Amino acid sequence: MATRVKARKAKRKAKAVPDEYQTITAHIVHDDCAKAIEFYGKAFGAKEALRMPGPGGKIIHCEVQVGTSRLMMSDEMPPMPGQPGVYKSPRSAGLSTGALFLYVDDVDKWFDRALKAGCTVRTPLMDMFWGDRFGQVIDPFGHTWGMATRTEDVSPAEMKRRQQDMLAQMSGAKK
């Protein structure tokens, strides 16, 4: 086993994680990836980095750069022969099972730009107990984008206290 690992390392001529990627890179599916690329440019300042066209005008893979991160995307595609699972966009599936999260230098500016581009508010901007100014939008393709700017560093103990205060307020408001 150790010999195979050494052999693989000896053959490698590229960085294991390319400079333009993080250890985790999100990949999302669209029902109209070409429109999403254009929209994300307006809403989030995304810059197209790569596009691989497929049959019938579909995009089988593309990448956009948002700030310091890459986002991979594709159109819905039937599974390849022998592969399980089907990827659907949130609009086609009628639900979303995840969200993207952006840390930015001015969340108010980013949030406003996303709304002007056509996103809808899921969670309005507010100062949160964990030290972020935070809000969420839903893009026209059904994907949720959380956005935040860190406004203060909060210790774990203080965060726990603030969370308990918030939950107590929420509990009192429901009665």
CYANA upper distance limits for C-alpha pairs under 8 A (distance plus 0.5 A):
  1 MET  CA      5 VAL  CA      7.04
  2 ALA  CA      6 LYS  CA      6.74
  3 THR  CA      7 ALA  CA      6.61
  4 ARG  CA      8 ARG  CA      6.64
  5 VAL  CA      9 LYS  CA      6.73
  6 LYS  CA     10 ALA  CA      6.59
  7 ALA  CA     11 LYS  CA      6.83
  8 ARG  CA     12 ARG  CA      6.78
 14 ALA  CA     18 PRO  CA      8.31
 15 LYS  CA     19 ASP  CA      8.48
 17 VAL  CA     21 TYR  CA      7.04
 17 VAL  CA     22 GLN  CA      7.69
 17 VAL  CA     23 THR  CA      7.42
 20 GLU  CA     68 THR  CA      8.13
 20 GLU  CA     69 SER  CA      7.50
 20 GLU  CA     70 ARG  CA      7.31
 21 TYR  CA     25 THR  CA      7.15
 21 TYR  CA     69 SER  CA      6.87
 21 TYR  CA     70 ARG  CA      6.48
 22 GLN  CA     69 SER  CA      7.39
 22 GLN  CA     70 ARG  CA      8.30
 25 THR  CA     69 SER  CA      8.27
 25 THR  CA     70 ARG  CA      7.08
 25 THR  CA     71 LEU  CA      6.87
 25 THR  CA     72 MET  CA      7.74
 26 ALA  CA     70 ARG  CA      8.26
 26 ALA  CA     71 LEU  CA      6.05
 26 ALA  CA     72 MET  CA      6.59
 26 ALA  CA    100 LEU  CA      8.42
 27 HIS  CA     71 LEU  CA      6.60
 27 HIS  CA     72 MET  CA      4.85
 27 HIS  CA     73 MET  CA      5.71
 27 HIS  CA     74 SER  CA      8.32
 28 ILE  CA     71 LEU  CA      8.32
 28 ILE  CA     72 MET  CA      6.92
 28 ILE  CA     73 MET  CA      5.35
 28 ILE  CA     74 SER  CA      7.23
 28 ILE  CA     89 SER  CA      8.25
 29 VAL  CA     33 CYS  CA      8.13
 29 VAL  CA     73 MET  CA      6.15
 29 VAL  CA     74 SER  CA      5.63
 29 VAL  CA     75 ASP  CA      6.10
 29 VAL  CA     76 GLU  CA      6.51
 29 VAL  CA     87 TYR  CA      7.37
 29 VAL  CA     88 LYS  CA      6.83
 29 VAL  CA     89 SER  CA      5.48
 29 VAL  CA     90 PRO  CA      8.40
 30 HIS  CA     36 ALA  CA      7.92
 30 HIS  CA     73 MET  CA      7.76
 30 HIS  CA     74 SER  CA      6.63
 30 HIS  CA     75 ASP  CA      5.30
 30 HIS  CA     76 GLU  CA      6.47
 30 HIS  CA     88 LYS  CA      7.76
 30 HIS  CA     89 SER  CA      5.18
 30 HIS  CA     90 PRO  CA      8.01
 30 HIS  CA    141 PHE  CA      7.31
 31 ASP  CA     75 ASP  CA      6.02
 31 ASP  CA     76 GLU  CA      6.30
 31 ASP  CA     88 LYS  CA      8.19
 31 ASP  CA     89 SER  CA      6.21
 31 ASP  CA     91 ARG  CA      7.85
 31 ASP  CA     92 SER  CA      7.60
 31 ASP  CA    141 PHE  CA      8.11
 32 ASP  CA     36 ALA  CA      6.90
 32 ASP  CA     58 LYS  CA      8.43
 32 ASP  CA     75 ASP  CA      6.62
 33 CYS  CA     37 ILE  CA      6.69
 33 CYS  CA     58 LYS  CA      8.14
 33 CYS  CA     59 ILE  CA      6.97
 33 CYS  CA     73 MET  CA      7.59
 33 CYS  CA     74 SER  CA      6.44
 33 CYS  CA     75 ASP  CA      5.77
 34 ALA  CA     38 GLU  CA      7.12
 34 ALA  CA     59 ILE  CA      7.75
 35 LYS  CA     39 PHE  CA      6.55
 36 ALA  CA     40 TYR  CA      6.41
 36 ALA  CA    141 PHE  CA      7.84
 37 ILE  CA     41 GLY  CA      6.92
 37 ILE  CA     46 ALA  CA      8.17
 37 ILE  CA     48 GLU  CA      7.53
 37 ILE  CA     64 VAL  CA      7.90
 38 GLU  CA     42 LYS  CA      7.26
 39 PHE  CA     43 ALA  CA      6.56
 39 PHE  CA    117 ALA  CA      7.73
 40 TYR  CA     44 PHE  CA      5.77
 40 TYR  CA     45 GLY  CA      6.99
 40 TYR  CA     46 ALA  CA      5.93
 41 GLY  CA     45 GLY  CA      4.97
 41 GLY  CA     46 ALA  CA      4.71
 41 GLY  CA     47 LYS  CA      6.62
 42 LYS  CA     46 ALA  CA      7.95
 42 LYS  CA    113 ARG  CA      8.21
 42 LYS  CA    114 ALA  CA      8.12
 42 LYS  CA    117 ALA  CA      6.52
 43 ALA  CA    110 TRP  CA      8.32
 43 ALA  CA    113 ARG  CA      6.17
 43 ALA  CA    114 ALA  CA      4.78
 43 ALA  CA    115 LEU  CA      8.06
 43 ALA  CA    116 LYS  CA      8.10
 43 ALA  CA    117 ALA  CA      5.67
 43 ALA  CA    118 GLY  CA      8.20
 43 ALA  CA    119 CYS  CA      8.36
 44 PHE  CA     66 VAL  CA      7.34
 44 PHE  CA    110 TRP  CA      7.45
 44 PHE  CA    113 ARG  CA      7.89
 44 PHE  CA    114 ALA  CA      7.00
 45 GLY  CA     66 VAL  CA      6.90
 45 GLY  CA     67 GLY  CA      8.44
 46 ALA  CA     64 VAL  CA      6.31
 46 ALA  CA     65 GLN  CA      5.84
 46 ALA  CA     66 VAL  CA      5.19
 46 ALA  CA     67 GLY  CA      8.14
 47 LYS  CA     64 VAL  CA      5.79
 47 LYS  CA     65 GLN  CA      5.61
 47 LYS  CA     66 VAL  CA      7.24
 48 GLU  CA     62 CYS  CA      8.30
 48 GLU  CA     63 GLU  CA      6.70
 48 GLU  CA     64 VAL  CA      4.86
 48 GLU  CA     65 GLN  CA      6.89
 49 ALA  CA     62 CYS  CA      7.98
 49 ALA  CA     63 GLU  CA      5.91
 49 ALA  CA     64 VAL  CA      5.68
 49 ALA  CA     65 GLN  CA      6.97
 50 LEU  CA     61 HIS  CA      8.42
 50 LEU  CA     62 CYS  CA      5.60
 50 LEU  CA     63 GLU  CA      5.53
 50 LEU  CA     64 VAL  CA      7.51
 51 ARG  CA     59 ILE  CA      7.59
 51 ARG  CA     61 HIS  CA      6.57
 51 ARG  CA     62 CYS  CA      4.70
 51 ARG  CA     63 GLU  CA      7.11
 52 MET  CA     59 ILE  CA      6.41
 52 MET  CA     60 ILE  CA      6.32
 52 MET  CA     61 HIS  CA      5.69
 52 MET  CA     62 CYS  CA      6.45
 53 PRO  CA     57 GLY  CA      7.07
 53 PRO  CA     58 LYS  CA      6.57
 53 PRO  CA     59 ILE  CA      5.03
 53 PRO  CA     60 ILE  CA      6.38
 53 PRO  CA     61 HIS  CA      7.77
 54 GLY  CA     58 LYS  CA      5.57
 54 GLY  CA     59 ILE  CA      5.78
 54 GLY  CA     60 ILE  CA      5.87
 58 LYS  CA     75 ASP  CA      6.53
 59 ILE  CA     74 SER  CA      6.02
 59 ILE  CA     75 ASP  CA      5.90
 60 ILE  CA     74 SER  CA      5.66
 60 ILE  CA     75 ASP  CA      6.61
 60 ILE  CA     77 MET  CA      8.13
 61 HIS  CA     72 MET  CA      7.54
 61 HIS  CA     73 MET  CA      6.33
 61 HIS  CA     74 SER  CA      5.21
 61 HIS  CA     75 ASP  CA      8.12
 62 CYS  CA     72 MET  CA      6.24
 62 CYS  CA     73 MET  CA      5.81
 62 CYS  CA     74 SER  CA      6.65
 63 GLU  CA     70 ARG  CA      6.87
 63 GLU  CA     71 LEU  CA      6.02
 63 GLU  CA     72 MET  CA      4.96
 63 GLU  CA     73 MET  CA      6.66
 64 VAL  CA     70 ARG  CA      6.14
 64 VAL  CA     71 LEU  CA      5.85
 64 VAL  CA     72 MET  CA      7.13
 65 GLN  CA     69 SER  CA      6.22
 65 GLN  CA     70 ARG  CA      5.06
 65 GLN  CA     71 LEU  CA      6.85
 66 VAL  CA     70 ARG  CA      6.75
 66 VAL  CA     71 LEU  CA      7.83
 75 ASP  CA     89 SER  CA      8.47
 76 GLU  CA     87 TYR  CA      6.64
 76 GLU  CA     88 LYS  CA      6.15
 76 GLU  CA     89 SER  CA      7.11
 77 MET  CA     86 VAL  CA      8.21
 77 MET  CA     87 TYR  CA      7.48
 78 PRO  CA     86 VAL  CA      6.96
 78 PRO  CA     87 TYR  CA      8.21
 79 PRO  CA     83 GLN  CA      6.36
 79 PRO  CA     84 PRO  CA      7.35
 79 PRO  CA     85 GLY  CA      7.18
 79 PRO  CA     86 VAL  CA      6.34
 79 PRO  CA     87 TYR  CA      8.36
 88 LYS  CA     92 SER  CA      6.51
 88 LYS  CA     93 ALA  CA      6.26
 89 SER  CA     93 ALA  CA      6.50
 89 SER  CA    141 PHE  CA      8.10
 89 SER  CA    142 GLY  CA      8.16
 90 PRO  CA     94 GLY  CA      6.07
 90 PRO  CA     95 LEU  CA      5.57
 90 PRO  CA     96 SER  CA      5.51
 90 PRO  CA    141 PHE  CA      7.32
 90 PRO  CA    142 GLY  CA      5.59
 90 PRO  CA    143 HIS  CA      7.11
 91 ARG  CA     95 LEU  CA      7.38
 91 ARG  CA    141 PHE  CA      6.65
 91 ARG  CA    142 GLY  CA      6.12
 95 LEU  CA    142 GLY  CA      8.17
 96 SER  CA    142 GLY  CA      7.44
 96 SER  CA    143 HIS  CA      7.20
 96 SER  CA    144 THR  CA      8.40
 98 GLY  CA    143 HIS  CA      8.33
 98 GLY  CA    144 THR  CA      7.88
 99 ALA  CA    143 HIS  CA      6.95
 99 ALA  CA    144 THR  CA      5.31
 99 ALA  CA    145 TRP  CA      6.23
 99 ALA  CA    146 GLY  CA      7.51
100 LEU  CA    143 HIS  CA      8.22
100 LEU  CA    144 THR  CA      6.77
100 LEU  CA    145 TRP  CA      5.29
100 LEU  CA    146 GLY  CA      6.56
101 PHE  CA    145 TRP  CA      6.11
101 PHE  CA    146 GLY  CA      4.99
101 PHE  CA    147 MET  CA      6.21
101 PHE  CA    148 ALA  CA      8.39
102 LEU  CA    145 TRP  CA      7.73
102 LEU  CA    146 GLY  CA      6.60
102 LEU  CA    147 MET  CA      5.20
102 LEU  CA    148 ALA  CA      6.85
103 TYR  CA    107 VAL  CA      8.37
103 TYR  CA    147 MET  CA      6.41
103 TYR  CA    148 ALA  CA      5.51
103 TYR  CA    149 THR  CA      6.20
103 TYR  CA    150 ARG  CA      8.21
104 VAL  CA    110 TRP  CA      8.11
104 VAL  CA    147 MET  CA      7.60
104 VAL  CA    148 ALA  CA      6.66
104 VAL  CA    149 THR  CA      5.96
105 ASP  CA    149 THR  CA      6.37
106 ASP  CA    110 TRP  CA      6.95
106 ASP  CA    149 THR  CA      6.73
107 VAL  CA    111 PHE  CA      6.31
107 VAL  CA    133 ARG  CA      7.64
107 VAL  CA    134 PHE  CA      7.86
107 VAL  CA    147 MET  CA      6.81
107 VAL  CA    148 ALA  CA      5.97
107 VAL  CA    149 THR  CA      5.97
108 ASP  CA    112 ASP  CA      6.58
108 ASP  CA    125 LEU  CA      8.04
109 LYS  CA    113 ARG  CA      6.68
110 TRP  CA    114 ALA  CA      6.68
110 TRP  CA    147 MET  CA      8.37
111 PHE  CA    115 LEU  CA      6.80
111 PHE  CA    125 LEU  CA      8.47
111 PHE  CA    135 GLY  CA      8.14
111 PHE  CA    137 VAL  CA      8.21
111 PHE  CA    147 MET  CA      7.77
112 ASP  CA    116 LYS  CA      6.67
113 ARG  CA    117 ALA  CA      6.65
114 ALA  CA    118 GLY  CA      6.98
114 ALA  CA    119 CYS  CA      6.03
114 ALA  CA    137 VAL  CA      8.09
115 LEU  CA    119 CYS  CA      5.16
115 LEU  CA    120 THR  CA      6.61
115 LEU  CA    121 VAL  CA      7.96
115 LEU  CA    137 VAL  CA      8.19
118 GLY  CA    139 ASP  CA      7.43
118 GLY  CA    140 PRO  CA      7.24
119 CYS  CA    137 VAL  CA      6.40
119 CYS  CA    138 ILE  CA      5.91
119 CYS  CA    139 ASP  CA      4.95
119 CYS  CA    140 PRO  CA      6.57
120 THR  CA    137 VAL  CA      5.85
120 THR  CA    138 ILE  CA      5.75
120 THR  CA    139 ASP  CA      7.10
120 THR  CA    140 PRO  CA      8.43
121 VAL  CA    136 GLN  CA      6.73
121 VAL  CA    137 VAL  CA      5.01
121 VAL  CA    138 ILE  CA      6.90
122 ARG  CA    135 GLY  CA      8.12
122 ARG  CA    136 GLN  CA      5.70
122 ARG  CA    137 VAL  CA      5.49
122 ARG  CA    138 ILE  CA      6.76
122 ARG  CA    144 THR  CA      8.42
123 THR  CA    135 GLY  CA      5.58
123 THR  CA    136 GLN  CA      5.25
123 THR  CA    137 VAL  CA      7.27
124 PRO  CA    134 PHE  CA      8.29
124 PRO  CA    135 GLY  CA      5.52
124 PRO  CA    136 GLN  CA      7.05
125 LEU  CA    133 ARG  CA      7.06
125 LEU  CA    134 PHE  CA      5.70
125 LEU  CA    135 GLY  CA      4.63
125 LEU  CA    136 GLN  CA      7.90
126 MET  CA    133 ARG  CA      5.91
126 MET  CA    134 PHE  CA      6.04
126 MET  CA    135 GLY  CA      7.00
127 ASP  CA    131 GLY  CA      7.61
127 ASP  CA    132 ASP  CA      6.45
127 ASP  CA    133 ARG  CA      4.78
127 ASP  CA    134 PHE  CA      6.82
128 MET  CA    132 ASP  CA      5.91
128 MET  CA    133 ARG  CA      6.42
128 MET  CA    134 PHE  CA      7.10
129 PHE  CA    159 MET  CA      6.67
129 PHE  CA    162 ARG  CA      6.01
129 PHE  CA    163 GLN  CA      6.63
129 PHE  CA    166 MET  CA      8.30
130 TRP  CA    153 ASP  CA      8.46
130 TRP  CA    154 VAL  CA      6.71
130 TRP  CA    159 MET  CA      5.92
130 TRP  CA    162 ARG  CA      8.28
130 TRP  CA    163 GLN  CA      8.40
131 GLY  CA    150 ARG  CA      6.45
131 GLY  CA    151 THR  CA      6.16
131 GLY  CA    152 GLU  CA      5.35
131 GLY  CA    153 ASP  CA      6.40
131 GLY  CA    154 VAL  CA      6.35
132 ASP  CA    148 ALA  CA      6.38
132 ASP  CA    149 THR  CA      6.01
132 ASP  CA    150 ARG  CA      4.82
132 ASP  CA    151 THR  CA      5.86
132 ASP  CA    152 GLU  CA      7.43
133 ARG  CA    148 ALA  CA      5.84
133 ARG  CA    149 THR  CA      5.88
133 ARG  CA    150 ARG  CA      6.88
133 ARG  CA    151 THR  CA      6.96
134 PHE  CA    146 GLY  CA      7.66
134 PHE  CA    147 MET  CA      6.14
134 PHE  CA    148 ALA  CA      4.84
134 PHE  CA    149 THR  CA      7.33
135 GLY  CA    146 GLY  CA      6.31
135 GLY  CA    147 MET  CA      6.06
135 GLY  CA    148 ALA  CA      7.16
136 GLN  CA    144 THR  CA      7.24
136 GLN  CA    145 TRP  CA      6.00
136 GLN  CA    146 GLY  CA      4.74
136 GLN  CA    147 MET  CA      6.56
137 VAL  CA    144 THR  CA      6.21
137 VAL  CA    145 TRP  CA      5.83
137 VAL  CA    146 GLY  CA      7.06
138 ILE  CA    142 GLY  CA      6.44
138 ILE  CA    143 HIS  CA      6.05
138 ILE  CA    144 THR  CA      4.87
138 ILE  CA    145 TRP  CA      6.66
139 ASP  CA    143 HIS  CA      6.01
139 ASP  CA    144 THR  CA      6.92
139 ASP  CA    145 TRP  CA      7.99
154 VAL  CA    158 GLU  CA      6.67
154 VAL  CA    159 MET  CA      6.49
155 SER  CA    159 MET  CA      6.54
156 PRO  CA    160 LYS  CA      6.64
157 ALA  CA    161 ARG  CA      6.81
158 GLU  CA    162 ARG  CA      6.60
159 MET  CA    163 GLN  CA      6.52
160 LYS  CA    164 GLN  CA      6.68
161 ARG  CA    165 ASP  CA      6.77
162 ARG  CA    166 MET  CA      6.67
163 GLN  CA    167 LEU  CA      6.65
164 GLN  CA    168 ALA  CA      6.57
165 ASP  CA    169 GLN  CA      6.70
166 MET  CA    170 MET  CA      6.67
167 LEU  CA    171 SER  CA      6.51
168 ALA  CA    172 GLY  CA      6.61
169 GLN  CA    173 ALA  CA      6.60
170 MET  CA    174 LYS  CA      6.91
171 SER  CA    175 LYS  CA      7.40
